[in-house]
Amino acid sequence: MGIHDIIEGKKQWRAHQARVKALPPDYQIVYKEMQKYFFKVGPVDLTDGDLLSGIVDFFEEGVAAGKGVLELIGTDVAAFCDGLIKDSRTYADIYQESLSTKKGPVEK
């Protein structure tokens, strides 16, 4: 990855963040909670994929339709997030795999 790629990536992230800031406050709060959740347990390819920008697209459509954010996703934000990444490999999966491949102590 060269310096040009890093600069381009930062430009794209700033543009993405500007779209988030243009959302109504309730949408921003929910988006930030979703973002934290994904960064903690989310898919391995989060930065390579279009999951976060797809969520902003979905939220922008909800705003245009005059709906509240909880009307779109429901009251359980974590369950909504889990539904989005159900078929993706997560860091939790990698951790579980590493535990299953390690040998435990020898029993006597």
C-alpha positions in Angstrom: 0.0 0.0 0.0 1.5 3.3 -1.1 1.1 6.8 0.2 -1.4 7.5 -2.6 -3.6 4.6 -1.4 -3.5 5.9 2.2 -4.4 9.4 1.2 -7.3 8.1 -1.0 -8.5 5.9 1.8 -8.6 8.9 4.2 -10.5 11.0 1.7 -13.1 8.2 1.3 -13.4 7.8 5.0 -13.9 11.6 5.5 -16.6 11.6 2.8 -18.3 8.7 4.5 -18.2 10.5 7.9 -19.6 13.6 6.3 -22.6 11.6 5.1 -23.1 10.2 8.6 -23.0 13.8 10.1 -25.7 14.8 7.6 -28.1 12.3 9.1 -30.6 13.3 11.8 -29.2 12.9 15.4 -31.1 9.7 16.2 -29.7 8.1 13.1 -26.2 9.3 14.0 -26.4 7.8 17.5 -27.6 4.4 16.2 -25.0 4.4 13.4 -22.2 5.1 15.8 -23.3 2.3 18.1 -23.5 -0.1 15.1 -20.0 1.1 14.0 -18.6 0.3 17.5 -20.2 -3.1 17.5 -18.8 -4.0 14.0 -15.3 -2.8 15.0 -15.5 -4.9 18.1 -17.0 -8.2 16.8 -17.6 -7.5 13.2 -16.5 -9.2 10.0 -12.9 -9.5 9.1 -13.4 -7.8 5.8 -15.2 -4.8 7.3 -12.7 -2.2 5.9 -12.6 -3.9 2.5 -16.4 -4.3 2.1 -19.2 -1.8 1.7 -21.1 -2.7 4.8 -20.8 0.7 6.5 -21.6 2.7 3.4 -24.5 0.4 2.7 -25.9 1.2 6.2 -25.6 4.9 5.4 -27.4 4.4 2.1 -30.2 2.5 4.0 -30.4 5.2 6.6 -30.5 8.0 4.0 -33.5 6.2 2.3 -35.2 6.0 5.7 -34.8 9.7 6.3 -36.1 10.4 2.8 -39.1 8.3 3.6 -39.7 10.1 6.8 -39.2 7.1 9.0 -37.5 6.9 12.4 -34.3 4.9 12.7 -36.0 2.3 15.0 -38.8 1.8 12.5 -36.1 0.7 10.1 -34.0 -1.6 12.2 -36.1 -2.4 15.3 -35.2 -1.9 18.9 -32.5 -4.5 19.1 -29.6 -2.9 17.4 -27.2 -5.8 18.1 -29.6 -8.3 16.6 -29.9 -6.2 13.5 -26.1 -6.0 13.2 -25.8 -9.7 13.7 -28.3 -10.3 10.9 -26.1 -8.2 8.6 -23.0 -10.2 9.2 -24.5 -13.6 9.8 -22.7 -15.1 6.7 -19.4 -13.3 7.2 -16.3 -14.5 9.0 -15.8 -12.6 12.2 -12.9 -12.0 14.6 -14.9 -14.1 17.1 -14.9 -17.0 14.7 -11.1 -16.7 14.3 -10.7 -16.7 18.1 -12.9 -19.8 18.5 -10.9 -21.6 15.8 -7.7 -20.7 17.5 -9.0 -22.2 20.8 -10.1 -25.4 19.2 -6.7 -26.0 17.5 -4.7 -25.5 20.7 -4.1 -28.6 22.8 -5.2 -28.4 26.4 -3.2 -29.7 29.3 -2.6 -33.4 29.4 -5.0 -35.2 31.8 -3.7 -37.9 34.1 
